[in-house]
Amino acid sequence: AHMLNNEKEQARDQAKRALELKPDSQDARRFLYGLYIQDKDYKGAIETIQGYLRYNEKDMFNLSSLGEVYLLKGDYAAAKATFDKMIAADPKNPTGYFEEARLELKQKHVDQGIKLLNEALNQNPAFVPALQLLTGIYLEQNKPAKAAEVIAKSLEKAPNNPMILQMQGEIFLMQKKSQEAAQALEKAFTINPRQL
């Protein structure tokens, strides 16, 4: 409501109060950090996030948010250091590898980005954001067979994931394999009929 009335300070105060009542509220954090980013107040966002990290320096949401702010600010070294902290704090969590891959891709280091995305998928083959980004890279490089291979590998570990099945169907369509596409899309629809 404060945002609709263009009362940013009051909106910020309310978000901070919400976090006092429920410090782990990702919605309140996302809203508060978004206010700083909207104003391009990267310093304020960084200080606020670092304040919450004092309570738990391994909080993945806050580390990811901090790295994202550094990325927006153009401080790639600080972004990398933050994403490295995420990986060190929880090496089995794919998010740190994914975020660092995005950083590498932003710097046009495609090979390193692909390597990190593969590592994210090694940790969790059904981690859809990494899968989407990796297949997108291969499709951009005009390598649909490589994209299909990545999807097939993920489906071995998560055969009933409707999002991955839909991606497989779309890649089969690009390859003009309509029969295989229909099978993948039908299976995805059977698992999740509400997936439009």
Secondary structure as GFF3:
##gff-version 3
##sequence-region A 1 196
A	DSSP	alpha_helix	8	21	.	.	.	ID=ss1
A	DSSP	alpha_helix	26	38	.	.	.	ID=ss2
A	DSSP	alpha_helix	42	53	.	.	.	ID=ss3
A	DSSP	alpha_helix	60	73	.	.	.	ID=ss4
A	DSSP	alpha_helix	76	89	.	.	.	ID=ss5
A	DSSP	alpha_helix	94	106	.	.	.	ID=ss6
A	DSSP	alpha_helix	110	123	.	.	.	ID=ss7
A	DSSP	alpha_helix	128	140	.	.	.	ID=ss8
A	DSSP	alpha_helix	144	157	.	.	.	ID=ss9
A	DSSP	alpha_helix	162	174	.	.	.	ID=ss10
A	DSSP	alpha_helix	178	191	.	.	.	ID=ss11
###
